[in-house]
Amino acid sequence: MMRFLLGVIVGILICFFFIWAGGGKFVKKVGEGLIGTGKKMEVLEEVIKKEKEEVGKGIQKKILKEEKEIQKKSQ
């Protein structure tokens, strides 16, 4: 019972300090920061995907080239 009451009191204190510290303004600032971070992450994700495709194509070309050389040597 004491733990429950302590939890309720701590919850009320946290809520009070949140509202006292700016509440909605704080959440708005954090949200704006997260939106900016999300946009940057999307750009990085696209760059990584493009580079991955380019590297994959380069590796495939190299492997095919080596296979052709091996086939020419074996003939």
C-alpha positions in Angstrom: 0.0 0.0 0.0 2.9 2.4 0.8 4.5 1.7 -2.5 1.3 2.6 -4.3 0.9 5.8 -2.4 4.5 6.7 -3.0 4.0 6.1 -6.7 1.0 8.3 -6.8 2.8 11.1 -5.0 5.8 10.8 -7.3 3.5 10.8 -10.4 1.8 14.0 -9.1 5.1 15.7 -8.5 6.4 14.8 -11.9 3.2 16.1 -13.5 3.5 19.3 -11.5 7.1 20.0 -12.4 6.3 19.2 -16.1 3.6 21.8 -16.1 5.7 24.3 -14.1 8.7 23.9 -16.5 6.7 24.8 -19.6 4.8 21.7 -20.4 3.4 22.2 -23.9 6.2 24.5 -25.0 8.7 21.8 -24.0 6.9 19.1 -25.9 6.6 21.4 -28.9 10.4 22.1 -28.9 11.2 18.4 -28.6 8.8 17.5 -31.4 10.3 20.1 -33.7 13.7 18.7 -33.0 12.6 15.2 -33.7 11.0 16.2 -37.0 14.3 17.7 -38.1 16.2 14.7 -37.0 13.7 12.4 -38.9 14.2 14.4 -42.1 18.0 14.1 -41.9 17.7 10.4 -41.3 15.5 10.0 -44.4 18.2 11.7 -46.5 20.9 9.6 -45.1 18.9 6.5 -45.7 18.4 7.4 -49.4 22.2 8.0 -49.7 23.0 4.7 -48.1 20.5 2.8 -50.4 22.0 4.4 -53.5 25.6 3.6 -52.5 24.6 0.1 -51.6 23.1 -0.4 -55.1 26.2 1.1 -56.8 28.6 -1.2 -54.8 26.4 -4.2 -55.5 26.5 -3.5 -59.3 30.3 -3.0 -59.1 30.8 -6.3 -57.3 28.5 -8.1 -59.8 30.5 -6.7 -62.8 33.8 -7.7 -61.2 32.5 -11.2 -60.5 31.2 -11.6 -64.1 34.4 -10.3 -65.5 36.4 -12.9 -63.4 34.1 -15.7 -64.5 34.6 -14.7 -68.2 38.4 -14.7 -67.8 38.2 -18.2 -66.1 36.1 -19.5 -69.0 38.5 -18.1 -71.6 41.5 -19.7 -69.8 39.8 -23.1 -69.6 39.0 -23.1 -73.3 
